[in-house]
Amino acid sequence: MDFDDTQEEAAWRAEVREFLERHREELGSRNDDVARARQATLYDAGFVGVTWPVEAGGRGGTPMQQAIIDQEMARLGLPGLINLIGIGMCGPTVIMHGSDDQKQRYLKRLLRADDLWCQLFSEPAAGSDLAGLRTRAVLGEDGNWRVDGQKVWTTLAHLSDYGILLTRTDPDVPKHRGLTMFVVDMRAPGVTVRPLRQMSGGADFNEVFFDDVVIPDAERLGDVGDGWRVALTTLMSERLSLGGGGTGIGARAETVARHVAEHLDGLSPDRQVLARQELGRAYVAVLGARYTGYRQLSKLSRGELPGPEASAGKLSGTRSARDLADLAVRVLGDDARVATSRDGSDTWQTLQAGLPGMAIAGGTDQVLRNIIGERVLGLPAEPRADKGVTFRESLG
C-alpha cells in the first residue's frame, strides 16, 4: 500500500488537524465528568462514527478518514473516546442485525455518548469458549424474554446505559446454534453490576448478574438461535478496533521513546545499552503491527472483507505494548515506586499493571494463535470433544 496521503486524505487531515488544535484545551481535559461532552463535541464536528452509514448517524466515510482522526488525536495527546466499546463493537452489531426501530433509537445517541454501551459476553465458565455460555433466556407467553445468569469481565458495565447480551435460548441443539443476542437496558429491574478491582488499582471491569430480567422481543438482534453469527460480527469488530486498525495498543511508541531518552542518563552504561536494544525491538514490533493494520484498512477501503490480520494485529500489538510499558517502568529504577508523569499521574505504572489484561480481552492470545494457525498456516483444526452433541449433553 501507499503510506503517503492522497490529495483527498491530505485535505481531510488538514481539516481534522485545524479543528483539533483549535479545540485542544476543551478536548484535552481528562476529567471523567466531561468525557461525554467531549465525545459529543467531536461527533457534532463530524469526527465520530466516520465510517458508519449516514442513515445510522455516521458520515459514510472511509476507514482511512477514521485512521487519520485517530492519528491526529494521538499526535496531540488527546484522550480517547469514552464510548469506544459502543462505537467499535456494539454499534456495528446493531447496524448489521438490528431493526430499523433499534437503529433509530440507539445509534446517534451512542455516537454522541448520550448513552454508553457495554458488551456482555464472557462468563465465569465461558471465557475463551464463548459458545459454552449458560446465561439463559426463556420466551414467555407475553412475548417477552426472561433472562437469568451471570457475565464477568464486562468493561464499563458500571457506567453503561445499554449492553449487547448473548444468551442461550435452546440447550437442546449444538452449543453454537442455540444462542440469541439482545439489547439490554443496564438499569432494568434484576440487573446488578459489581465492579472488580484490578491490580492497577482501577475497577473498569465488572461482574453482572441477571435475575429474572425482562427483555422485550423487539430488543432481539438477529433471529432466534442465530446469536453466534451475530456475535461474530461483534468479535470481528472488536479485534479490528483493538489491534487491526493501525492505531496501536497502550502508549504510543514515540511517547515511550521520549520517556526512555529522558531517563537514560540515570542508568549505568550497561543498562543503557540494554534499554536501547529493548526499545529498538519493541519499537520495530509496534511499527509492524501498525502497518499491518494499515494494510487491513486499505482492504476495507476497497470494500474487501477483513481477514485474520485483525487477530494478528491484536496479538502482536498486545505483546509489544507490554514490552514498552515494562521498559518504561524499569528505566525509572527505584523511583518507579513513587515516580509520576509530568501531569502528576502514575501513567507508566498503571499502564504496566493494566496491559496484561489485554492478553485476555478481545480474544485471548491462545484463541488468536489458533485462528492464525488454522486460517493462515492451514494447520488442522483443534479437536473438539463437544462436536455433534447438544449443549445439554456436553454438560454431562
Sequence and secondary structure as in RCSB ss.txt:
>XXXX:A:sequence
MDFDDTQEEAAWRAEVREFLERHREELGSRNDDVARARQATLYDAGFVGVTWPVEAGGRGGTPMQQAIIDQEMAR
LGLPGLINLIGIGMCGPTVIMHGSDDQKQRYLKRLLRADDLWCQLFSEPAAGSDLAGLRTRAVLGEDGNWRVDGQ
KVWTTLAHLSDYGILLTRTDPDVPKHRGLTMFVVDMRAPGVTVRPLRQMSGGADFNEVFFDDVVIPDAERLGDVG
DGWRVALTTLMSERLSLGGGGTGIGARAETVARHVAEHLDGLSPDRQVLARQELGRAYVAVLGARYTGYRQLSKL
SRGELPGPEASAGKLSGTRSARDLADLAVRVLGDDARVATSRDGSDTWQTLQAGLPGMAIAGGTDQVLRNIIGER
VLGLPAEPRADKGVTFRESLG
>XXXX:A:secstr
   S  HHHHHHHHHHHHHHHHTHHHHT   GGGHHHHHHHHHHTT SSTTS GGGTS    HHHHHHHHHHHHH
TT    TTHHIIIIIHHHHHHH  HHHHHHHHHHHHTTSS EEEE  BTTBSS GGG   EEEE TTSEEEEEEE
E S TTTTT SEEEEEEES TTS GGGSEEEEEEETTSTTEEEEEE  TTS   EEEEEEEEEEEEGGGEESSTT
BHHHHHHHHHHHHHIIIIISS  SSS HHHHHHHHHHHGGGS HHHHHHHHHHHHHHHHHHHHHHHHHHHHHHHH
HTT    THHHHHHHHHHHHHHHHHHHHHHTTGGGGGT   TTSS HHHHHHHHGGGGGTTTS HHHHHHHHHHH
TS       TTTTS HHHHT 
